[in-house]
Amino acid sequence: MPTGRPAQRDRRDEADGTSRTRQSTRARRPRGDSDGRTAPRRRSGSRGARTPAGTGGAFKLSSTRRAAVLATLVCAMALSVSVPLRTYLGQLDELSDLEQREQQLSEEVQRLSERKAELSDPSRLEAEARERLGYVRPGETPYIVELPSEEKQQSTEQAAPESKPWYQQLWNTFT
């Protein structure tokens, strides 16, 4: 026979000579304080006493299973964070590249605006046309003086290997 309060009530009811069930006893005699409020019912044993050693918790999982579930959750969280983090870092790199490009373009715009202001002067524009394009005013006689430069010397040096026979040129390409 189980021990506890419900069993004691049954004995009291049997002493009176009336047989009542537990339900009718609970309905007839509410437990509670002296002011008539009912108190929550206490259980005789704790839940931890009924479960075997090594198991427990809210979902009755063993420690190995809890560790596996925890590892799975940590992996899922890491994977869910990794994609946005990779996107964020990629965007930071792209942003730094764009800022650098913007800086270069702003420097180029500044240089070109200075050049535009420089060429707005008619005397500077005329000097540029004479120097770079070789323009002359009507009635002037242009003289062009060509000095020997490195380009002509290099072209003569390149012509010299071509005068060698083909087999020497072929041999020179391998060596």
N, C-alpha and C positions, 0 to 999 in steps of 0.2 A: 504494500500500500504506500503510495507516495506521501512524502511529508510536506507540510505547508499548511497554509490557512484554509484552502478549500476543503481539505480533509477534516479539519477540526470543526468546521461548520456542519458537515454531515453528521458528525458524532453528536453535536448539540441538538440537531433536529431529531435524531433517533432517540435522544433522551427525553424529548418532549412527547414522543409517541407519534409524531407525525413524520411521514416520509416525504421529503421535498427534494427536488432536483437542484443542482447547483444554479441553474438558470433562475429558477423561481426564488432561490435564496438571495441571489445577487440583486434581482429586481425588487424584492421586498425590503432588503436591508442595504441601503447604499452606505458604503464606507465613507467616512469623511470626518471633518472636524466637528466640534460641538455646535458650530453655527449652521450646519446643514450643507455645507459645500462638500462636493465629492472630491477626494484626492486621487491622484493617478495610482493605478494599481502597480505594486512592486512584484517583481518576479523573484522566485526563490533562488535561482541559480543565474550565473552570468553566462553570456553567450560564449565567451572565450573558454569556459570549462567544457562545453560540449564539443568543440572542434578539436581534432587531433593536433599534436604538436607539429610545428613546421608549416602549418597552413593558417591562413587568417586574412585579415584585410577586408576591404569592402566587397571585393568580388571573389573572395576565397581562392586566391592564386598563391602558388608556392613562390618562394623567393626567386627561384630561377626564372619562372614565368614572368614575375614582376620585373626582373632585370631585363628580360627579353623585350617586354612591352615598352619599358622605359628606353631601351636602346633604339627600338623602332621609332618611338616618338621623337627622340633626339635626332635621328637620321632624317626623318620626315621634315622636322623643323629646319634642319641645316639645308636640306635640298630646297625647301620653299623660300629660304632666305638667300641662297646662293645665286639664283637667277636674277632677282632684282639688284643684288649687290654687284654682280658682274655688269649688268646694264648701267648701273650708276657709275662704276669705275670707268667703263668705256666712254660714257658721256663726259666725265671729267677730263679724260684724255682728249676727246674731240673738242671740248670747250677750250682747253689750253692751246690746241693747235689753231683753232679759229681766232683766239685772241692774238696769237703771234702773227697770224696772217693779216688780221685787222691792223696791227701795229705796222707791218710792212707796207700795207696799202696806204695807210695814212701818211707815212713817210714819203711814199711815191707821189701821192697827191700834193703834198707840200712842195716837193722838189719840182713837180710839173707846174704848179701855180707860180713858183719863183721864175721858172723858165719862161712862162707865158708873160709875166710882167717884164722880164728882161727883153723879150722880143717885141713888146709893144712899142719900144723906142725905135723910131725909123732909122736912126744912124746905126744902131746895133743890128737891126735887120739887114741893112745894106752890107755891113761888114761880114755878116754870116753868109749872105748870098755870094759875095766876092770870094770869100775864103773856101767855102765848102762846095759851091756849085760852079765856080769859075765865071761868074757873070761880070760883064764890063759895061760901062756906059757907052752910049753911042759916040763915036769919034775917038775912043781910046784904042790903043793897040795892045793886045794882050801878049805877054811873053810867058812861056812856060819853060821852066828850067827843071830838067829831070836829072837827079843825082843818082849815081849807082847805089843801089840798096842791097840789103841782104837777100831779098827775094830773087834778084837776078843772079846773084852768086850761087844760091842754092839750086836754081834751075840749071845752071851750067854744070854743077857737080852731079846732078841727076842725069844729065845728058851723057856724061862720061861713062857710066856703067852700061848704058844701052849700046855703046860701041863695041862692047866685048862680045865674043861669040856666044851663041845660045847655050852651049854646054857649060861655059863658065858662069853664065847668069843662073843656070839651073843649079849648078854646084853651090853658088853663093846663097841661093835661097835655102838650101839645106843646112848650111853652116852658119 
